[in-house]
Each structure stands twice: as C-alpha cells, then as structure tokens.
Amino acid sequence: MLKTKKLRIINIAKVLGIIIILSLLFVNPKTNMSSFYDGIILWARFVMPALFPILFVSSLLNASGVVQNIGKYMTPITKKLFNCGGISGYIYAISMLSGYPVGAKVTAELYEKNLITRSEATRIASFTSTSGPLFIIGTVGVGMFNSARVGIIVLVSHLLGALFNGIIFRKLYSSKKQSKVYINITTPSNNILEDCMLSSIKSILIIGGYIALSYMLIALADSYNIFYPITHLLNQCFGINPDISASMMQGMIEMTNGIQRLSMLNLNENLQIILSTFLISFGGISIFLQAYTYLAKSQIKIKIYAIEKILHTIISVIVCSILITIF
C-alpha cells in the first residue's frame, strides 16, 4: 500500500514537472528555439563528424566477428583487472579513443549478441563510459583554455579514474562459478553494411536530440534564473563565486556548455583542470541519458550506473588533484 502511494506521488510529480516545462517553453518560444538551434549546430559541426565514423566502424567490427577474435588475446589482462572477458578491453579502448557514448553503445550491442552477460555488462559500464582525447585535449584544453597542459592532465585523470573504477566494481554481481562461454547466436544479416549504417544514423540522431534538448533546458533555466537560489546560497554559505557554481550546474546538464562557460571566467589553471575533470567524468545529464539509452538494453539498473558514474567522478578528481601537484 505504501509503495503504491509512493509510486502515485512520483507519477504525479513527473506529470506536473512536464506541464511546468511545457508552459515555460511556450512563454518564450523564440529564445528556446534559438538555444535548440545552437545545440543542433554544435552537434552538426563537432559531434557528428567526430563520432559517426567511429559508430559505423564499431558496428561493422561487431557484426563481422572481429571483436571476438580481439577479445581472445585480451582475456588474461581484463580478467585480472575487471573480472570480465577480453571483449571488455576492446570496449575500453574504443571508448577511450572515441568518447561518449560509444562505449555504452558497443556494450549494448555485444550484450544483444549474447557475447557478454548482464552482470558483465554492468561491470563493463563502470570503466567504459569515457570521453575521448580529441575532445578533451583538442576542444577543451587547446580550444577553450588555450592550454595543452589542461587537456593532458584532465585526460589522464579521467581515464585513470575509469580504470580504477572498473577495478573497484570488479566484484559486482560476480560469481565463483566459471563464466559461461557465450557465442554469437544471432542470424547473420544479408546486408551488414546497410544494418551498420542504419544503426549508426539512429545513434547519431539520438545523440543530437539529447544535446539540443539540453541546450534548450539550460537556456530555459537562464531565462527564469532557476539557478539563482542555489548559486546565492553557495555564495553566502561557502563564498563560492556565483559564476562558477552557475557554470558547474549548467555543465551538469550539458558538459560542453558548462566547460565553455568556465573557460570564460578568470580562474586559476589548476582550478580549471579540477572543475573540467569533474564535469567530463560526470558527463552531465545529457551524456548520462545518451549512455543509458543503450545500457538499458543490457538490463543495467539506472541506480547502479548512476553510482558508477559518481564514483568515477570522485576518483578522477582525486587523481587530478595529485597530478596537478606533480606536473
């Protein structure tokens, strides 16, 4: 009875939230459409050219059976580190090279092909949800902060954080019984290229939709000063610059937007590195939803994935704090 009442309250809150957001959207449609357009432009200029080829190639590798062969050679290492098969090493590598949300997409595809179990997919998600070097060093470090040092330290902290996170979660849903050997039981397609192309197009459109929607929500928050009570409270209680806290909250919705706003502030470089590491490792709600769109197919619980991302963020910031004292 209590559980039913709680679910009813949650459902009512969801409906009210949607109604409020829709009402605010109609009040200032010009600003909202403009921000949505900005998100689409960002996606079209930077995200799609960088991610689409990776999405297509990864789908092609999965469909052609190359991944299974790669996994055989990596199993001794990944089994000791992450308690997962060698395929997890491939997922970590391709996520590390390409960035969000490729790791989640590949994990879901391999689960659907019965190449990994649900428990393995859950553990794999703890260390394969990463950003890539092109974005971190090129876009963030050099492009936004005009500093290769910023990009390099953020990248190393972020990737080491993911690695340590995977080691921590290696016992999650693990069993002492010997792992079952999974084989691909899906029926081969008559047209692999077409299937991979359609899958990649669908994925890149989903990513674009989340980015554009996030930009619109941030503009909505700016228009009605939704962040002001929190930024004012943080300033009064802890002396935190309202511009910094506002940028961080925007970044927790869409990380690129938040980091870009941080780069416009006159901050100490070490502080820029720590805050950027936090936002990139957390990924923001936009990235979280992009990744979970795929991971939900692996039956991964959203609470577990949220805990994995939070711990990844904490570890990355700790690693970053150590690195900036050395380099």
Disulfide bonds with the S-S distance in Angstrom:
none
